[in-house]
Amino acid sequence: MEISFSNLRSKEIVNLFDGKRLGHLTDVSFDKETGRVLGFVVPGPKKMFRKVDDIFIPLELIKKIGDDVILVRLDGAEPTPAKANAAEERERQTYARYRKVERE
């Protein structure tokens, strides 16, 4: 099946695990040596005062590309532990724009 990037970009991405709409495709990731598609990139959830990283969806988790939606299966265990722990640590240490200072 051949499909253009502009066609992919117009489709909404829906998570089969929880039914959430993830938004529209913003980028496609390729392997430089082989030219194979590695996965899709969608914008992360919006937070009020924080910049949120984009979500990478590996090709193995893409279940179906339909006429108007792309169905994926993200079950919440996708972020790598290092990134998840770093994000939790930053959240614990940061209040609004100011960093928490530990006193001895």
N, C-alpha and C positions, 0 to 999 in steps of 0.2 A: 504494500500500500504506500503510495506516495502522497505527501501532504506538504503544503508550503508553510513557512513560518507565519505568514500573515493569516492563514487559515487557523493555525494553532493558537495564535494570539487572540483571536476573536472568541475562542471557546472559554467557558468558565470551568474552573477546576473545583471538584467536589470531593470531599473525603468520605469514603464509604464507612469508615469506622464510627464517626459521630454525626455525619450528615452536614458538617459545616462547609460553607462556601469559602474557598481559600482565595478567590480572586481570579484574575486573568494572568496568563503566562507572560513573564517579562523577559525571559532569556532561555536559551537552550545550551547545555554544556556538552562539548565534544571532546573526545580523546584526540590529542594532537597527532600522534603517530598513526593511528588506524583510521581516524575519521568517523568512528562510531559515536552515536549519541549516548551520553552517560546519564542524562536526566534533564529535568526541567527546573527552572527557578521561578518562584512566585514571591510576591512581596510578603513580608512577615506581618503579623497582626499589629495594628496601629496602637500605640500607647500615647498618652497625653503629652508627656514631657520627655520621653525617651525615644531614642532611635532604635528600632528593632531590626535585627538582621533578616535577610531574605531566607526563605525556606528552599532547600534543595531537595527535590524529589527524584531519587534514583529510578532508572528505567524499570527495574524489577518491581517497583511499587505502583507503577501505572497499570491499571487493570483493563481499562477500556477507553478508546477514543471514539466518541459518538459524533453525531451531527452537530450538536450544540454544547456538549459538555465533555470534560475529561474526568474519568473516575479514577481516583487513587486510593490507596489504603495506607494511611498513616495512623498508627495506633498509640502515639504518644511516647513510645520508647525510642524514637528516632534520634534525638540529639545525643551527641557523644558525651560521655560522662565528664570529660575535661571541660567542655564548654558549659555544660549544665552546672557543674560545681563552681566555675568561675563566675557565672551569672548570679548564682545564689550568693556567693561571697561579696560581689559588688553591691548587690541589693542590701545585704546586711550592713555594709559599711557606708552607704550613701543615704543621706536624707536630703531630698530635693536636689539642690546643687552643691550642698556642702558635705564634706567627708566627715565621718565620725572620728573623733580623736580619742584614742584610749589613753587614760591617765593611770599612772602607776600608784 
